[in-house]
Amino acid sequence: MIKMHLSLNVTNLQRSVTFYEAFFGTASHKMRPSYANFDLTEPPLKFALNEGLSQPGTGPLNHLGFQVGSAAEVDQAKQRLQQAGLATFDETDTTCCYARQDKIWVHDPDGNEWEVYVLTDDLLDDHAHDHAGNPLAVGIALSERFHAVVPANQSEQCCP
């Protein structure tokens, strides 16, 4: 299994989710504070939205990648990239985007970040941790839209 992965920075998550639900003709797969994703089978696409990460002049692209079916496929991609002389950065057993993953990162010549990753746990039922898997702190606020507790003023994101 290989799915293209595209992650965009957005200014208003709810407005963007409403648009992409209409555009793709399906509800989002996962919604959390400042984050949502769509897990499409046709076309095979893992599409993520990150609210509030844009820096002036950087545009909406957060990063690109491929979701693969196994840790062995992540390792094969790593070996291939390193044999081609490309520097990779490993993240194994990491929590990012409200999911546990094994992944590698590489930058293209223009600095665009690409990842190859496998989901080891989608953490669909975990509402006690933030985007990067950190336990929620004292002084939390309840988000009605996301039905999850999140720290007040929490904006930390794990993905570049």
C-alpha positions as CSV (number, residue, x, y, z in Angstrom):
1,M,0.0,0.0,0.0
2,I,1.3,3.4,-0.9
3,K,-0.6,6.7,-0.6
4,M,0.5,10.1,-1.5
5,H,0.6,12.4,1.5
6,L,0.1,16.1,1.2
7,S,0.0,18.5,4.3
8,L,-1.2,22.0,3.9
9,N,-1.1,25.0,6.3
10,V,-4.5,26.7,6.6
11,T,-5.7,29.9,8.3
12,N,-9.1,28.6,9.3
13,L,-9.4,24.8,9.9
14,Q,-13.2,24.7,10.1
15,R,-13.6,26.6,6.8
16,S,-11.0,24.4,5.1
17,V,-12.6,21.1,6.4
18,T,-16.0,22.2,5.2
19,F,-14.5,23.0,1.7
20,Y,-12.5,19.7,1.5
21,E,-15.5,17.6,2.7
22,A,-17.5,19.0,-0.2
23,F,-14.5,18.8,-2.6
24,F,-13.7,15.1,-1.8
25,G,-17.3,14.2,-1.1
26,T,-16.5,12.6,2.2
27,A,-16.1,13.5,5.9
28,S,-12.7,14.0,7.4
29,H,-11.0,10.9,8.8
30,K,-9.7,12.6,11.9
31,M,-10.3,16.1,13.5
32,R,-8.4,17.5,16.4
33,P,-7.6,21.0,17.5
34,S,-5.6,22.8,14.8
35,Y,-5.5,19.5,12.7
36,A,-7.6,17.4,10.4
37,N,-6.9,14.7,7.8
38,F,-8.7,12.9,5.1
39,D,-7.8,9.3,4.3
40,L,-8.9,8.8,0.7
41,T,-8.9,5.5,-1.2
42,E,-9.7,7.0,-4.6
43,P,-7.4,8.7,-5.3
44,P,-5.0,7.1,-2.7
45,L,-4.3,10.2,-0.7
46,K,-3.6,11.1,2.9
47,F,-4.5,14.8,3.0
48,A,-3.7,16.8,6.2
49,L,-4.6,20.3,7.2
50,N,-2.6,22.2,9.9
51,E,-4.1,25.4,11.2
52,G,-1.9,28.4,12.0
53,L,1.5,27.1,11.0
54,S,2.1,29.4,8.0
55,Q,4.8,32.0,8.2
56,P,4.5,35.1,6.0
57,G,5.7,34.5,2.5
58,T,6.0,30.7,2.9
59,G,2.8,29.6,1.2
60,P,0.4,26.9,2.2
61,L,2.6,23.8,1.6
62,N,3.6,22.2,4.9
63,H,5.2,19.0,3.6
64,L,4.8,16.1,1.2
65,G,5.3,12.4,1.5
66,F,4.1,8.8,1.1
67,Q,2.3,6.6,3.5
68,V,3.5,3.0,3.1
69,G,2.3,-0.3,4.5
70,S,5.2,-1.4,6.7
71,A,8.3,-0.4,8.6
72,A,10.2,-2.5,6.2
73,E,9.1,-0.2,3.3
74,V,10.2,2.8,5.3
75,D,13.6,1.2,5.8
76,Q,13.8,0.3,2.0
77,A,13.1,4.0,1.2
78,K,15.8,5.1,3.7
79,Q,18.4,2.7,2.1
80,R,17.5,3.8,-1.4
81,L,17.7,7.5,-0.5
82,Q,21.0,7.1,1.4
83,Q,22.5,5.1,-1.5
84,A,21.6,8.0,-3.8
85,G,23.7,10.3,-1.4
86,L,20.7,12.0,0.2
87,A,20.7,12.9,3.9
88,T,17.8,11.4,5.8
89,F,16.4,12.1,9.3
90,D,14.8,9.2,11.1
91,E,11.9,9.3,13.5
92,T,10.9,5.9,14.8
93,D,8.1,5.2,17.3
94,T,7.1,8.9,17.2
95,T,3.8,10.5,17.8
96,C,2.9,13.1,15.2
97,C,-0.4,14.2,13.7
98,Y,-2.3,12.4,16.5
99,A,-0.9,9.0,15.3
100,R,2.1,6.8,16.2
101,Q,4.5,6.4,13.3
102,D,7.9,5.3,12.0
103,K,9.2,7.7,9.4
104,I,12.1,9.2,7.6
105,W,12.5,12.7,6.2
106,V,14.5,14.1,3.3
107,H,14.7,17.6,1.7
108,D,14.5,18.2,-2.0
109,P,16.9,20.7,-3.7
110,D,14.4,23.6,-3.0
111,G,14.0,22.7,0.7
112,N,10.6,21.0,0.4
113,E,10.3,18.4,3.1
114,W,9.3,14.8,2.1
115,E,8.5,12.0,4.5
116,V,8.0,8.3,4.0
117,Y,6.0,6.8,6.9
118,V,4.0,3.9,8.2
119,L,1.2,4.3,10.8
120,T,1.7,2.0,13.7
121,D,-1.3,3.3,15.6
122,D,-3.8,5.8,14.3
123,L,-4.8,6.8,17.9
124,L,-8.3,7.6,16.8
125,D,-9.6,7.2,20.4
126,D,-6.8,9.1,22.1
127,H,-8.0,12.6,23.2
128,A,-5.7,12.9,26.1
129,H,-2.6,13.9,24.2
130,D,-1.7,16.8,21.9
131,H,-0.5,16.8,18.2
132,A,3.0,15.5,19.3
133,G,1.8,13.0,21.8
134,N,2.4,15.0,24.9
135,P,0.0,14.5,27.8
136,L,-2.5,17.4,28.1
137,A,-1.5,19.8,30.9
138,V,-3.6,21.2,33.8
139,G,-5.7,24.2,32.7
140,I,-7.3,22.6,29.7
141,A,-10.2,23.9,27.6
142,L,-12.9,21.6,26.1
143,S,-13.2,21.9,22.3
144,E,-16.9,21.4,21.3
145,R,-16.1,20.7,17.6
146,F,-13.3,18.2,18.3
147,H,-14.8,16.5,21.4
148,A,-11.3,16.5,22.8
149,V,-9.5,18.3,25.7
150,V,-6.7,20.5,24.6
151,P,-4.4,22.9,26.6
152,A,-5.5,26.5,26.4
153,N,-3.4,28.4,23.8
154,Q,-1.9,25.1,22.6
155,S,-0.5,25.4,19.1
156,E,2.5,23.1,19.1
157,Q,2.8,20.9,16.0
158,C,5.1,18.1,15.4
159,C,5.3,18.1,11.7
160,P,7.7,20.7,10.0
